[in-house]
Amino acid sequence: MRMMLMIAAAWLLSALISIPPLLFDRSEVHPDQCAVSQEIGYQLYATFGAFYIPMTVMIVIYYRIYMVIVFVLVLVVVYTWCRRGWLTPRHGQNQSPLP
């Protein structure tokens, strides 16, 4: 169900970006010519909606994934070092917090 909602949202956002010029652009276009709306407002709207906003979301998500990977890698390395005895508690500490 969740995947169906995500697919529907992608189609809806695509429609919201591409349909407005068909409904609201009253400029003359020859029937044999395919033209993109040249209105600056629509160009900004379409560019941000189709490129800059998704790019920003992807960068943020990939950064968060990277930070989780680094955190897990550090935990694995510290745990491995403690199990092998390469890392011992500092003076004044009772024991390692890891099992």
VMD Tcl script that draws the C-alpha trace (Angstrom):
set ca {
  {0.00 0.00 0.00}
  {2.81 2.39 0.90}
  {4.51 1.82 -2.46}
  {1.27 2.51 -4.31}
  {0.94 5.82 -2.45}
  {4.51 6.77 -3.32}
  {3.97 5.96 -7.01}
  {0.71 7.93 -7.00}
  {2.49 10.88 -5.36}
  {5.22 10.80 -8.02}
  {2.61 10.84 -10.80}
  {0.66 13.62 -9.09}
  {3.75 15.81 -8.66}
  {4.71 15.20 -12.30}
  {1.24 16.26 -13.39}
  {1.35 19.37 -11.20}
  {4.60 20.38 -12.90}
  {3.67 19.62 -16.51}
  {-0.06 20.38 -16.84}
  {-0.27 24.11 -15.87}
  {1.03 25.39 -19.23}
  {-1.61 23.32 -21.02}
  {-4.39 24.82 -18.93}
  {-3.28 28.40 -18.38}
  {-0.91 29.33 -21.23}
  {-2.89 31.31 -23.81}
  {-0.02 32.02 -26.22}
  {-0.36 31.19 -29.90}
  {1.37 27.96 -30.92}
  {1.24 26.48 -34.40}
  {-0.36 23.02 -34.49}
  {2.68 21.45 -36.12}
  {5.11 22.94 -33.57}
  {5.99 21.59 -30.13}
  {6.88 24.48 -27.84}
  {7.78 24.75 -24.17}
  {6.17 27.54 -22.17}
  {8.53 30.53 -22.14}
  {6.96 32.25 -19.13}
  {9.66 32.90 -16.53}
  {7.33 32.07 -13.63}
  {6.55 28.64 -15.03}
  {10.20 28.03 -15.92}
  {11.25 28.72 -12.32}
  {8.38 26.65 -10.94}
  {9.17 23.68 -13.20}
  {12.94 23.89 -12.67}
  {12.70 24.00 -8.88}
  {9.94 21.36 -8.77}
  {11.63 18.95 -11.15}
  {15.31 19.46 -10.31}
  {16.44 21.62 -7.39}
  {13.99 20.45 -4.73}
  {14.43 16.71 -5.52}
  {18.21 17.20 -5.69}
  {18.23 18.84 -2.26}
  {16.10 16.04 -0.78}
  {18.44 13.41 -2.26}
  {21.54 15.16 -0.92}
  {20.05 15.38 2.59}
  {18.94 11.74 2.54}
  {22.30 10.51 1.21}
  {24.12 12.56 3.87}
  {21.99 10.99 6.60}
  {22.66 7.51 5.20}
  {26.38 8.29 5.12}
  {26.33 9.44 8.76}
  {24.56 6.25 9.87}
  {27.13 4.15 7.98}
  {30.01 6.01 9.64}
  {28.40 5.61 13.08}
  {27.86 1.87 12.60}
  {31.39 1.42 11.23}
  {32.88 3.16 14.28}
  {30.80 0.95 16.59}
  {31.95 -2.19 14.77}
  {35.61 -1.15 14.89}
  {35.48 -0.20 18.58}
  {33.63 -3.41 19.45}
  {36.14 -5.51 17.50}
  {39.12 -3.78 19.13}
  {37.62 -4.27 22.60}
  {36.93 -7.97 21.95}
  {40.50 -8.52 20.75}
  {41.96 -6.60 23.67}
  {43.50 -3.88 21.50}
  {41.45 -1.20 23.20}
  {41.43 -1.07 26.98}
  {39.64 1.31 29.34}
  {41.56 4.44 30.28}
  {42.95 4.94 33.76}
  {40.13 5.63 36.18}
  {37.44 3.89 34.14}
  {36.02 0.61 35.38}
  {35.22 -1.15 32.13}
  {34.28 -0.73 28.51}
  {30.61 0.16 27.95}
  {30.45 -2.54 25.28}
  {29.47 -6.12 26.23}
}
mol new
graphics top color blue
foreach p $ca { graphics top sphere $p radius 0.5 }
foreach p [lrange $ca 0 end-1] q [lrange $ca 1 end] { graphics top cylinder $p $q radius 0.2 }
display resetview
